[in-house]
């Protein structure tokens, strides 16, 4: 067993340490949705990775051969949404 809550807390601190300078030291904050998209990618990317360390609870993932956990399956669409928000073209400019 791993102390996943501790890993998660460290991951969130590191995510803050990435997003804070991106917001204040770059012009990315002027691009609508970029910071939120970065947040989604980092948070749910971290969750996707950390789910590998969690104990299997049996549920839905056992029907799919334990390839991905429920948390990982739910993280994928939010990571994709974050990537879309980060890299979409702004039509107003």
C-alpha positions as CSV (number, residue, x, y, z in Angstrom):
1,X,0.0,0.0,0.0
2,X,1.1,3.5,-0.7
3,X,0.3,6.8,1.0
4,X,-1.6,8.1,-2.1
5,X,-3.1,11.0,-0.2
6,X,0.4,12.3,0.6
7,X,1.4,11.8,-3.0
8,X,-1.7,13.7,-4.1
9,X,-1.0,16.6,-1.7
10,X,2.6,16.9,-3.1
11,X,1.3,16.7,-6.6
12,X,-1.2,19.6,-6.0
13,X,1.5,21.7,-4.4
14,X,3.7,21.1,-7.5
15,X,0.8,22.0,-9.8
16,X,0.4,25.3,-7.9
17,X,4.1,25.9,-8.4
18,X,3.7,25.4,-12.1
19,X,0.4,27.4,-12.6
20,X,1.4,30.4,-10.5
21,X,4.4,31.5,-12.5
22,X,2.6,30.7,-15.8
23,X,-0.1,33.1,-14.7
24,X,2.1,35.9,-13.5
25,X,5.2,35.7,-15.7
26,X,3.7,34.9,-19.1
27,X,1.1,36.4,-21.3
28,X,-0.9,33.1,-21.3
29,X,-3.5,34.6,-18.9
30,X,-4.7,36.8,-21.8
31,X,-5.7,33.7,-23.8
32,X,-9.2,32.8,-22.6
33,X,-9.3,29.3,-21.0
34,X,-5.6,28.6,-21.2
35,X,-4.9,28.6,-17.4
36,X,-8.1,26.6,-16.7
37,X,-7.1,24.1,-19.4
38,X,-3.6,23.8,-17.9
39,X,-5.2,23.3,-14.5
40,X,-7.4,20.5,-15.9
41,X,-4.5,18.8,-17.7
42,X,-2.2,18.9,-14.6
43,X,-4.8,17.9,-12.0
44,X,-6.4,15.1,-13.9
45,X,-3.1,14.0,-15.3
46,X,-1.8,13.6,-11.8
47,X,-5.0,11.8,-10.7
48,X,-4.6,9.4,-13.7
49,X,-1.0,8.6,-12.6
50,X,-1.8,8.3,-8.9
51,X,-4.7,5.9,-9.5
52,X,-2.1,3.3,-10.3
53,X,-1.0,3.4,-6.7
54,X,-4.4,3.0,-5.2
55,X,-5.8,-0.3,-4.1
56,X,-8.3,-1.9,-6.5
57,X,-11.8,-1.6,-5.1
58,X,-13.5,-4.0,-7.4
59,X,-16.3,-2.0,-9.1
60,X,-16.6,-1.2,-12.7
61,X,-13.0,-1.6,-13.6
62,X,-13.2,-5.4,-12.9
63,X,-15.6,-5.7,-15.8
64,X,-13.0,-4.2,-18.2
65,X,-10.1,-6.5,-17.1
66,X,-8.6,-4.0,-14.6
67,X,-6.9,-2.1,-17.4
68,X,-8.0,1.3,-16.2
69,X,-9.7,2.3,-12.9
70,X,-12.9,4.3,-12.7
71,X,-10.8,7.4,-11.7
72,X,-8.6,7.0,-14.8
73,X,-11.6,6.6,-17.1
74,X,-13.2,9.7,-15.6
75,X,-9.9,11.7,-15.9
76,X,-9.4,11.1,-19.7
77,X,-12.3,13.4,-20.9
78,X,-11.2,16.2,-18.6
79,X,-7.6,15.9,-19.7
80,X,-8.8,16.2,-23.3
81,X,-11.1,19.2,-22.5
82,X,-8.1,20.9,-20.9
83,X,-5.9,20.3,-24.0
84,X,-8.7,21.7,-26.1
85,X,-8.9,24.8,-24.0
86,X,-5.2,25.3,-24.1
87,X,-4.6,24.9,-27.8
88,X,-7.8,26.1,-29.4
89,X,-7.6,29.0,-31.8
90,X,-9.2,32.2,-30.6
91,X,-11.6,33.4,-33.3
92,X,-11.9,37.0,-32.0
93,X,-8.2,37.8,-32.7
